[in-house]
Amino acid sequence: MKWRRGSGSQETFAAIHDTMPDADLATMFQLSVSAIERRRAALGLRKDPKLRWKRRPHPRGFTGNTHGETARMRMSTASRRAWADHLSKLNSEELKQRRSDNMATRQAKGELRAAYSRGSMGKRADLGDVYFRSSWEANYARYLNWLVGLGEIERWQYEPETFWFHAIKRGTRSYTPDFRVYERGRSYLVEVKGWMDAKSKTKLARMAKYYPEVEIRLVDEAQYKAIARAVAALIPGWETKRTARAARQPSGSSSPTSAPAPPARSPA
Protein backbone atom coordinates (compact mmCIF):
# COMPACT_ATOMS: atom_id res chain seq x y z
CA MET A 1 0.00 0.00 0.00
CA LYS A 2 1.37 3.39 -0.94
CA TRP A 3 1.46 6.24 1.57
CA ARG A 4 0.33 9.50 0.08
CA ARG A 5 2.05 12.74 0.88
CA GLY A 6 0.95 14.31 4.15
CA SER A 7 -0.50 11.10 5.52
CA GLY A 8 2.43 10.40 7.85
CA SER A 9 5.17 7.79 7.74
CA GLN A 10 4.81 4.06 8.23
CA GLU A 11 7.04 4.34 11.31
CA THR A 12 4.77 6.94 12.88
CA PHE A 13 1.67 4.91 12.13
CA ALA A 14 3.19 1.74 13.56
CA ALA A 15 4.20 3.57 16.73
CA ILE A 16 0.82 5.10 17.52
CA HIS A 17 -1.76 2.88 15.76
CA ASP A 18 -2.83 1.24 19.03
CA THR A 19 -2.91 4.31 21.25
CA MET A 20 -6.20 5.89 20.15
CA PRO A 21 -9.52 5.05 18.46
CA ASP A 22 -9.38 4.44 14.71
CA ALA A 23 -11.62 7.47 14.12
CA ASP A 24 -8.96 9.71 15.67
CA LEU A 25 -6.24 8.02 13.64
CA ALA A 26 -8.29 8.60 10.49
CA THR A 27 -8.48 12.32 11.25
CA MET A 28 -4.76 12.53 12.00
CA PHE A 29 -3.69 10.71 8.83
CA GLN A 30 -6.43 12.22 6.65
CA LEU A 31 -7.80 8.78 5.78
CA SER A 32 -11.03 6.89 6.23
CA VAL A 33 -11.47 4.41 9.07
CA SER A 34 -11.54 1.53 6.58
CA ALA A 35 -8.23 2.77 5.12
CA ILE A 36 -6.74 2.75 8.64
CA GLU A 37 -7.83 -0.87 9.04
CA ARG A 38 -6.33 -1.82 5.65
CA ARG A 39 -3.10 -0.03 6.46
CA ARG A 40 -2.82 -1.86 9.78
CA ALA A 41 -3.38 -5.19 8.04
CA ALA A 42 -0.84 -4.36 5.30
CA LEU A 43 1.82 -3.71 7.95
CA GLY A 44 0.96 -6.88 9.86
CA LEU A 45 -0.12 -4.93 12.93
CA ARG A 46 -2.82 -5.95 15.43
CA LYS A 47 -4.58 -4.12 18.21
CA ASP A 48 -3.66 -5.17 21.74
CA PRO A 49 -6.96 -5.87 23.58
CA LYS A 50 -5.27 -4.95 26.88
CA LEU A 51 -4.97 -1.35 25.65
CA ARG A 52 -8.70 -1.03 24.96
CA TRP A 53 -9.36 1.33 27.87
CA LYS A 54 -6.29 3.38 27.03
CA ARG A 55 -7.62 3.88 23.50
CA ARG A 56 -11.14 4.68 24.68
CA PRO A 57 -11.12 5.67 28.36
CA HIS A 58 -14.21 6.15 30.50
CA PRO A 59 -15.97 9.43 29.64
CA ARG A 60 -14.28 12.27 31.47
CA GLY A 61 -16.25 13.49 34.45
CA PHE A 62 -18.50 10.39 34.57
CA THR A 63 -16.70 8.67 37.45
CA GLY A 64 -19.10 8.10 40.32
CA ASN A 65 -22.21 8.58 38.18
CA THR A 66 -24.65 5.95 36.96
CA HIS A 67 -26.33 5.35 33.64
CA GLY A 68 -29.93 6.45 33.24
CA GLU A 69 -32.83 4.06 32.73
CA THR A 70 -32.87 4.63 28.97
CA ALA A 71 -29.16 3.90 28.63
CA ARG A 72 -29.41 0.76 30.76
CA MET A 73 -32.32 -0.54 28.70
CA ARG A 74 -30.42 0.15 25.47
CA MET A 75 -27.32 -1.68 26.75
CA SER A 76 -29.42 -4.56 28.04
CA THR A 77 -31.20 -4.96 24.71
CA ALA A 78 -27.90 -4.91 22.81
CA SER A 79 -26.41 -7.48 25.17
CA ARG A 80 -29.37 -9.87 24.86
CA ARG A 81 -29.30 -9.51 21.09
CA ALA A 82 -25.59 -10.33 20.98
CA TRP A 83 -25.94 -13.41 23.21
CA ALA A 84 -28.92 -14.65 21.18
CA ASP A 85 -27.00 -14.37 17.89
CA HIS A 86 -25.16 -17.66 17.33
CA LEU A 87 -22.81 -15.84 14.94
CA SER A 88 -21.88 -13.27 17.59
CA LYS A 89 -18.31 -13.22 18.87
CA LEU A 90 -19.71 -13.89 22.35
CA ASN A 91 -20.82 -17.32 21.11
CA SER A 92 -17.67 -18.13 19.16
CA GLU A 93 -15.86 -21.39 19.91
CA GLU A 94 -12.70 -19.43 20.69
CA LEU A 95 -14.38 -17.28 23.33
CA LYS A 96 -16.22 -20.25 24.88
CA GLN A 97 -12.91 -22.09 25.22
CA ARG A 98 -11.26 -19.02 26.71
CA ARG A 99 -14.02 -18.69 29.32
CA SER A 100 -13.76 -22.37 30.18
CA ASP A 101 -9.97 -22.19 30.50
CA ASN A 102 -10.23 -19.10 32.69
CA MET A 103 -12.69 -20.76 35.05
CA ALA A 104 -10.57 -23.91 35.23
CA THR A 105 -7.47 -21.85 36.05
CA ARG A 106 -9.27 -19.98 38.83
CA GLN A 107 -10.62 -23.21 40.25
CA ALA A 108 -7.15 -24.78 40.24
CA LYS A 109 -5.88 -21.76 42.20
CA GLY A 110 -8.64 -22.18 44.78
CA GLU A 111 -10.27 -18.87 43.88
CA LEU A 112 -13.73 -20.30 43.22
CA ARG A 113 -16.45 -21.52 45.50
CA ALA A 114 -19.64 -23.06 44.13
CA ALA A 115 -22.08 -20.17 43.91
CA TYR A 116 -25.20 -22.32 43.99
CA SER A 117 -26.43 -24.86 46.49
CA ARG A 118 -29.82 -26.18 47.46
CA GLY A 119 -28.63 -26.45 51.06
CA SER A 120 -27.70 -24.15 53.94
CA MET A 121 -24.17 -22.97 53.17
CA GLY A 122 -21.92 -21.57 55.90
CA LYS A 123 -19.36 -22.29 58.62
CA ARG A 124 -20.18 -24.49 61.60
CA ALA A 125 -18.60 -23.57 64.93
CA ASP A 126 -18.84 -27.13 66.29
CA LEU A 127 -16.96 -28.43 63.24
CA GLY A 128 -13.89 -26.23 63.49
CA ASP A 129 -15.44 -23.31 61.58
CA VAL A 130 -15.20 -25.29 58.33
CA TYR A 131 -17.42 -23.99 55.51
CA PHE A 132 -20.01 -26.57 54.46
CA ARG A 133 -22.31 -26.28 51.44
CA SER A 134 -25.37 -27.79 53.13
CA SER A 135 -26.76 -28.96 56.45
CA TRP A 136 -26.65 -32.52 55.10
CA GLU A 137 -22.89 -32.29 54.58
CA ALA A 138 -22.43 -30.72 58.01
CA ASN A 139 -24.51 -33.47 59.62
CA TYR A 140 -22.56 -36.15 57.78
CA ALA A 141 -19.35 -34.59 59.15
CA ARG A 142 -20.85 -34.87 62.65
CA TYR A 143 -21.72 -38.47 61.91
CA LEU A 144 -18.11 -39.13 60.85
CA ASN A 145 -16.87 -37.53 64.08
CA TRP A 146 -19.19 -39.88 65.93
CA LEU A 147 -17.69 -42.86 64.07
CA VAL A 148 -14.19 -41.62 64.93
CA GLY A 149 -15.21 -41.58 68.59
CA LEU A 150 -16.44 -45.17 68.30
CA GLY A 151 -13.19 -46.21 66.63
CA GLU A 152 -14.93 -47.35 63.45
CA ILE A 153 -12.96 -44.92 61.24
CA GLU A 154 -9.62 -43.20 61.77
CA ARG A 155 -10.24 -39.70 60.40
CA TRP A 156 -11.85 -37.78 57.56
CA GLN A 157 -11.29 -34.75 55.34
CA TYR A 158 -13.77 -32.36 53.77
CA GLU A 159 -13.29 -31.52 50.07
CA PRO A 160 -9.75 -32.91 50.25
CA GLU A 161 -8.75 -32.76 46.58
CA THR A 162 -9.87 -32.07 43.03
CA PHE A 163 -9.77 -34.63 40.25
CA TRP A 164 -9.23 -33.16 36.77
CA PHE A 165 -10.57 -34.63 33.55
CA HIS A 166 -7.69 -33.56 31.33
CA ALA A 167 -9.25 -34.93 28.14
CA ILE A 168 -12.27 -32.64 28.61
CA LYS A 169 -11.75 -29.11 27.34
CA ARG A 170 -15.16 -27.59 28.05
CA GLY A 171 -18.06 -28.15 30.41
CA THR A 172 -17.54 -30.40 33.44
CA ARG A 173 -13.76 -30.58 33.67
CA SER A 174 -13.19 -31.55 37.30
CA TYR A 175 -14.72 -33.12 40.39
CA THR A 176 -14.22 -32.29 44.07
CA PRO A 177 -15.65 -34.96 46.39
CA ASP A 178 -17.35 -34.04 49.65
CA PHE A 179 -15.31 -36.30 51.94
CA ARG A 180 -12.38 -38.66 52.09
CA VAL A 181 -12.74 -41.22 54.88
CA TYR A 182 -9.83 -43.20 56.29
CA GLU A 183 -10.37 -46.56 57.93
CA ARG A 184 -8.26 -49.65 58.56
CA GLY A 185 -5.35 -48.59 56.40
CA ARG A 186 -7.42 -47.58 53.37
CA SER A 187 -9.53 -44.65 52.25
CA TYR A 188 -12.53 -43.92 50.04
CA LEU A 189 -14.49 -40.89 48.85
CA VAL A 190 -18.01 -40.01 49.93
CA GLU A 191 -20.48 -37.86 47.98
CA VAL A 192 -23.51 -36.63 49.92
CA LYS A 193 -26.17 -35.89 47.33
CA GLY A 194 -29.84 -35.62 48.17
CA TRP A 195 -30.67 -34.38 44.67
CA MET A 196 -28.73 -35.66 41.65
CA ASP A 197 -28.72 -33.07 38.87
CA ALA A 198 -27.32 -33.55 35.37
CA LYS A 199 -23.95 -31.99 36.21
CA SER A 200 -23.49 -34.24 39.25
CA LYS A 201 -24.29 -37.30 37.15
CA THR A 202 -21.72 -36.19 34.58
CA LYS A 203 -19.04 -35.75 37.26
CA LEU A 204 -19.57 -39.22 38.70
CA ALA A 205 -19.69 -40.79 35.22
CA ARG A 206 -16.41 -39.15 34.27
CA MET A 207 -14.83 -40.21 37.56
CA ALA A 208 -15.76 -43.81 36.73
CA LYS A 209 -14.23 -43.39 33.26
CA TYR A 210 -11.02 -41.51 34.07
CA TYR A 211 -10.38 -42.69 37.65
CA PRO A 212 -11.81 -46.23 37.80
CA GLU A 213 -9.51 -47.16 40.66
CA VAL A 214 -11.00 -44.52 43.00
CA GLU A 215 -13.80 -45.78 45.25
CA ILE A 216 -16.73 -43.38 45.65
CA ARG A 217 -19.63 -44.07 47.98
CA LEU A 218 -22.81 -42.14 47.27
CA VAL A 219 -24.97 -41.13 50.24
CA ASP A 220 -28.32 -40.38 48.64
CA GLU A 221 -31.53 -39.16 50.24
CA ALA A 222 -32.63 -42.60 51.43
CA GLN A 223 -29.25 -43.40 53.00
CA TYR A 224 -28.95 -39.99 54.64
CA LYS A 225 -32.41 -40.22 56.19
CA ALA A 226 -31.64 -43.72 57.45
CA ILE A 227 -28.51 -42.39 59.18
CA ALA A 228 -30.49 -39.47 60.63
CA ARG A 229 -33.17 -41.78 62.05
CA ALA A 230 -30.53 -43.99 63.65
CA VAL A 231 -28.12 -41.46 65.19
CA ALA A 232 -29.46 -37.88 65.05
CA ALA A 233 -30.68 -38.07 68.67
CA LEU A 234 -27.22 -39.30 69.77
CA ILE A 235 -25.15 -36.56 68.12
CA PRO A 236 -25.08 -33.03 69.61
CA GLY A 237 -25.67 -30.21 67.10
CA TRP A 238 -27.49 -32.30 64.51
CA GLU A 239 -29.23 -29.85 62.18
CA THR A 240 -32.84 -30.01 61.11
CA LYS A 241 -34.75 -27.62 58.87
CA ARG A 242 -35.68 -25.68 62.00
CA THR A 243 -32.15 -25.42 63.41
CA ALA A 244 -30.00 -25.23 60.24
CA ARG A 245 -30.04 -21.43 59.95
CA ALA A 246 -28.89 -20.93 63.54
CA ALA A 247 -26.13 -23.51 63.16
CA ARG A 248 -24.28 -21.90 60.27
CA GLN A 249 -21.94 -18.93 60.74
CA PRO A 250 -21.11 -16.05 58.34
CA SER A 251 -18.86 -17.44 55.65
CA GLY A 252 -16.59 -14.44 55.08
CA SER A 253 -14.36 -14.85 52.04
CA SER A 254 -12.35 -17.92 52.96
CA SER A 255 -12.13 -20.90 50.65
CA PRO A 256 -13.30 -24.32 51.78
CA THR A 257 -10.71 -26.27 49.74
CA SER A 258 -9.11 -28.96 51.92
CA ALA A 259 -10.04 -28.99 55.58
CA PRO A 260 -8.41 -31.06 58.36
CA ALA A 261 -10.61 -33.32 60.42
CA PRO A 262 -11.96 -31.73 63.62
CA PRO A 263 -11.02 -33.48 66.86
CA ALA A 264 -13.04 -36.59 67.63
CA ARG A 265 -15.96 -36.31 70.04
CA SER A 266 -16.93 -39.17 72.32
CA PRO A 267 -20.40 -40.50 71.61
CA ALA A 268 -23.20 -39.41 73.86
MOZILIN-V806408 format. One record per backbone hydrogen bond with DSSP energy under -1.0 kcal/mol. NH is the residue of the N-H (numbers start at 1). CO is the residue of the C=O. Records with the same first field share a line. If there is no record, write none. Layout:
NH = CO + CO
This chain:
7 = 4
13 = 9
14 = 10
15 = 11
16 = 12
17 = 13
19 = 16
25 = 21
26 = 22
27 = 23
28 = 24
29 = 25
31 = 26
36 = 32
37 = 33
38 = 34
39 = 35
40 = 36
41 = 37
42 = 38
43 = 39
44 = 41
45 = 40
51 = 48
52 = 49
55 = 51
56 = 52
62 = 59
65 = 62
72 = 68
73 = 69
74 = 70
75 = 71
76 = 72
77 = 73
78 = 74
79 = 75
80 = 76
81 = 77
82 = 78
83 = 79
84 = 80
85 = 81
88 = 85
91 = 88
92 = 89
96 = 92
97 = 93
98 = 94
99 = 95
100 = 96
101 = 97
102 = 98
103 = 99
104 = 100
105 = 101
106 = 102
107 = 103
108 = 104
109 = 105
110 = 107
111 = 106
122 = 132
123 = 249
124 = 130
127 = 124
128 = 125
129 = 124
132 = 122
138 = 134
139 = 135
140 = 136
141 = 137
142 = 138
143 = 139
144 = 140
145 = 141
146 = 142
147 = 143
148 = 144
149 = 145
150 = 146
151 = 148
152 = 147
154 = 182
155 = 182
157 = 180
158 = 259
159 = 178
163 = 175
165 = 173
166 = 164
168 = 165
175 = 163
179 = 190
180 = 157
181 = 188
182 = 155
183 = 186
186 = 183
188 = 181
189 = 215
190 = 179
191 = 217
193 = 219
201 = 197
202 = 198
203 = 199
204 = 200
205 = 201
206 = 202
207 = 203
208 = 204
209 = 205
210 = 206
211 = 207
214 = 211
217 = 189
219 = 191
224 = 220
225 = 221
226 = 222
227 = 223
228 = 224
229 = 225
230 = 226
231 = 227
232 = 228
234 = 231
238 = 235
244 = 240
247 = 243
248 = 244
249 = 123
259 = 158
